[in-house]
Amino acid sequence: MQLRFGLTLALSALGFAGCSSLGINNGSLDYKNTTTLEPLKYPENSNVRPATPLYPFPVVDPLAIEHAPKFENKRGNRFDLPRPEAVQTSNTEVDTEVSTTVGRPQLLTDGNGNPLIKIDGNSATIWQYTLATLSSLNHQVVGQSKNAYQVTVVIDKQTYVLKLTSIGTGNNLAVFTADNHFADKEKAAELLNQIYQNWPA
């Protein structure tokens, strides 16, 4: 009775331990020992049309096979995939914080003397600050683009388009007319100066 119980217990322990811990070969690495077979040959007088392979076997450089990663267990007799690496969440949080930072705006002029505001940082955040500033100035917003950072405002019965364009790590805020030309320099400078003085950040 005790011998039968001991044998049952030993077999159960081996079953729970699994074959992989014992290193028993399960044939999962047999693909490494395959050989190339000659194409199928048909008799000369047969009416069978020769078949061409839809997916021909690729020719692999032996050097590539030699340096390929080895997905096998420690004993080298079973296929075994490596465990995935742990994801580092701390770096992504830091990147998110950095990407939403916004620099202090600077009043500048381009090569043609057109006024603009240069702001370094995340374009989406800068655009939210721009819209908040326009709202605080009580300018009448009559349109806003869904695909680009631009808004149409009416000031003193004149229509202007305020555009934010991204250049490298910086962004330029400029004032245009409705027909996409730079606005009058004095009017543009006045509007941009108001935005600069009331910038929320």
C-alpha positions in Angstrom: 0.0 0.0 0.0 2.8 2.4 0.9 4.7 1.5 -2.2 1.7 2.2 -4.4 1.1 5.5 -2.6 4.8 6.5 -3.0 4.8 5.6 -6.7 1.6 7.7 -7.3 3.2 10.6 -5.4 6.4 10.4 -7.4 4.5 10.3 -10.7 2.4 13.3 -9.6 5.5 15.3 -8.7 7.0 14.6 -12.1 3.8 15.6 -13.8 3.7 18.9 -11.9 7.3 19.6 -12.5 6.7 19.3 -16.3 8.9 18.0 -19.0 10.7 21.2 -19.6 12.4 21.1 -16.2 13.6 17.6 -17.0 14.9 18.7 -20.3 13.1 16.1 -22.4 13.4 16.8 -26.1 9.9 17.5 -27.5 11.0 17.9 -31.2 10.5 21.7 -31.2 14.0 22.3 -32.5 13.8 19.7 -35.3 13.4 22.5 -37.9 17.1 23.2 -37.6 18.0 19.8 -39.0 15.8 20.0 -42.1 17.3 19.3 -45.5 16.5 20.7 -48.9 14.5 18.4 -51.2 14.6 18.4 -54.9 11.6 19.8 -56.8 8.8 17.3 -57.6 9.5 15.6 -61.0 6.6 14.6 -63.3 6.8 11.8 -65.9 7.7 13.0 -69.4 4.5 11.8 -71.1 2.0 13.0 -68.4 -0.6 15.7 -69.0 0.0 17.3 -65.6 1.0 21.0 -65.8 4.2 21.6 -63.7 3.4 23.5 -60.5 5.4 26.6 -59.7 5.6 27.4 -56.0 3.6 30.5 -54.9 6.0 31.2 -52.1 9.5 29.9 -53.1 11.9 29.0 -50.2 14.2 32.0 -49.6 18.0 31.6 -49.8 19.5 32.5 -46.5 23.1 33.4 -46.0 24.9 30.8 -43.8 26.5 33.7 -41.8 23.1 35.0 -41.0 22.0 31.6 -39.7 25.2 31.4 -37.6 24.5 34.7 -35.9 20.8 34.4 -35.6 19.3 34.5 -32.0 19.0 31.1 -30.4 15.5 30.6 -28.9 16.2 27.5 -26.9 16.4 26.4 -23.2 19.6 26.1 -21.2 20.1 22.5 -22.3 19.6 23.4 -25.9 17.0 20.7 -26.6 13.7 22.6 -26.5 12.3 25.8 -28.1 12.1 28.6 -25.6 11.2 32.3 -26.2 12.9 34.9 -23.9 10.8 36.7 -21.4 9.7 40.2 -22.3 11.6 43.1 -20.7 9.9 45.2 -18.0 8.5 48.5 -19.2 10.0 51.6 -17.6 7.1 54.0 -16.9 9.2 56.7 -15.1 10.9 57.8 -18.4 7.6 58.3 -20.2 6.2 60.4 -17.4 9.3 62.7 -17.5 9.0 62.9 -21.3 5.3 64.0 -21.0 6.2 66.7 -18.5 9.0 68.0 -20.7 6.9 68.0 -23.8 4.2 70.2 -22.3 6.5 73.0 -21.1 6.3 76.4 -22.7 8.9 79.1 -22.8 8.4 82.8 -22.4 7.2 84.6 -25.6 9.5 87.0 -27.4 8.4 89.9 -29.6 10.5 89.7 -32.9 10.3 90.8 -36.5 11.1 88.7 -39.6 13.5 89.7 -42.4 10.8 91.8 -44.0 9.9 93.7 -40.8 6.7 91.8 -40.1 6.1 91.4 -36.4 5.7 88.0 -34.8 5.9 86.3 -31.4 8.4 83.4 -31.0 7.6 80.8 -28.3 9.5 77.6 -27.5 7.7 74.5 -26.4 4.8 72.3 -27.2 2.6 73.6 -30.0 -0.7 72.4 -28.6 0.0 73.9 -25.2 1.1 77.2 -26.8 -2.1 77.3 -28.9 -4.3 76.8 -25.8 -2.5 79.7 -24.1 -3.1 81.8 -27.3 -6.8 81.1 -27.3 -7.0 81.9 -23.6 -5.3 85.2 -24.2 -7.6 86.1 -27.0 -10.6 85.3 -24.8 -9.2 87.6 -22.0 -8.8 90.4 -24.6 -12.5 90.1 -25.6 -11.7 89.9 -29.3 -14.4 88.5 -31.5 -13.4 85.1 -32.7 -15.4 84.2 -35.9 -13.7 81.0 -37.0 -11.1 78.4 -35.9 -9.4 75.8 -38.1 -9.8 72.1 -37.1 -6.7 71.0 -38.9 -4.2 73.8 -38.2 -3.4 76.2 -35.4 -5.1 79.3 -36.8 -8.0 81.4 -35.7 -10.0 84.2 -37.4 -10.7 87.4 -35.3 -12.5 90.6 -36.1 -10.9 93.8 -34.6 -12.3 97.2 -35.5 -14.4 95.7 -38.3 -11.2 94.2 -39.9 -10.8 90.5 -40.2 -7.4 89.0 -39.3 -6.1 85.4 -39.2 -3.7 84.5 -36.3 -1.5 81.5 -37.2 0.9 79.5 -35.1 3.6 77.7 -37.2 6.1 75.3 -35.8 9.8 75.7 -36.7 12.1 73.2 -35.1 11.6 73.4 -31.3 10.1 76.9 -31.6 6.8 78.3 -32.7 6.0 81.6 -34.5 2.7 83.4 -34.0 1.9 85.9 -36.8 -1.0 87.9 -38.0 -2.4 87.6 -41.6 -5.2 89.1 -43.6 -8.2 87.0 -44.8 -6.5 86.5 -48.2 -3.4 85.0 -46.5 -1.0 88.0 -46.7 0.9 89.5 -43.8 -1.4 92.0 -42.0 -0.5 95.7 -41.7 2.6 95.9 -39.6 1.2 98.4 -37.1 -2.1 96.5 -36.6 -0.2 93.2 -36.3 2.2 94.7 -33.8 -0.6 96.1 -31.8 -2.4 92.7 -31.6 0.7 90.7 -30.9 1.8 93.2 -28.2 -1.6 92.7 -26.5 -1.1 89.0 -26.6 2.4 89.3 -25.3 1.4 91.5 -22.3 -1.5 89.3 -21.4 0.2 85.9 -21.9 -1.0 83.6 -19.1 2.2 81.6 -18.5 
